[in-house]
């Protein structure tokens, strides 16, 4: 099994990096894990235009990574599902 974790973020260090690395290490025992941070100039420009433009640029950024696989999109303000 292969798990891809893609996020729209600038590549920078945060306080969550040790937790993120630890969780990725635990998952890697069961599946191959690929992580990628996506951030383009178009995303940065879209933020200054409008919320809808930002959403559209996110969709365009993620599309190349959604092939014939099962995909789940998560949002920080999303609901917790058990």
C-alpha positions in Angstrom: 0.0 0.0 0.0 1.2 3.5 -0.8 0.0 6.6 1.2 0.6 10.1 -0.2 0.3 13.1 2.1 0.1 16.3 0.1 -0.3 19.7 1.7 -0.4 23.2 0.5 2.2 24.9 2.6 5.5 26.7 2.3 8.4 24.5 3.2 9.4 25.8 6.7 10.1 24.3 10.1 7.4 24.3 12.7 6.9 23.1 16.2 4.9 20.2 14.8 7.8 18.7 12.8 8.9 16.2 15.4 5.3 14.9 15.9 4.8 14.8 12.1 8.0 12.8 11.6 7.1 10.4 14.4 3.6 9.7 13.0 5.0 9.2 9.5 7.6 6.8 10.9 4.8 4.8 12.6 2.7 4.7 9.4 5.7 3.6 7.3 5.7 0.2 9.1 2.4 -0.6 7.3 2.7 1.3 4.0 5.0 3.4 1.9 4.6 7.0 2.8 5.2 9.9 0.4 5.0 13.5 1.7 5.0 16.6 -0.5 4.4 20.3 0.3 2.8 22.1 -2.6 3.1 25.9 -3.0 3.2 27.9 -6.3 3.3 31.5 -7.2 -0.3 31.1 -8.5 -1.5 30.1 -5.0 0.2 33.0 -3.4 -1.3 35.4 -6.0 -4.7 33.9 -5.6 -4.8 34.6 -1.9 -4.6 38.3 -2.6 -7.4 38.1 -5.2 -10.3 36.3 -3.4 -11.3 33.3 -1.4 -12.8 31.7 -4.5 -9.6 32.3 -6.5 -7.6 30.6 -3.7 -9.9 27.6 -3.7 -9.5 27.3 -7.5 -5.7 27.5 -7.3 -5.8 24.7 -4.6 -7.8 22.5 -6.9 -5.4 23.1 -9.7 -2.4 22.3 -7.5 -3.8 19.0 -6.2 -5.2 17.7 -9.5 -1.9 16.2 -10.8 -1.6 14.0 -7.7 -5.2 12.6 -7.8 -5.0 9.8 -10.3 -7.0 6.5 -10.0 -6.5 6.4 -6.3 -8.8 6.8 -3.3 -8.4 10.4 -2.1 -9.4 12.1 1.1 -9.1 15.9 1.6 -8.8 17.2 5.1 -9.4 20.8 6.3 -8.3 22.2 9.6 -11.8 23.4 10.4 -13.3 20.0 9.4 -15.4 17.7 11.7 -13.9 14.7 13.4 -15.3 11.5 12.1 -14.8 8.2 14.0 
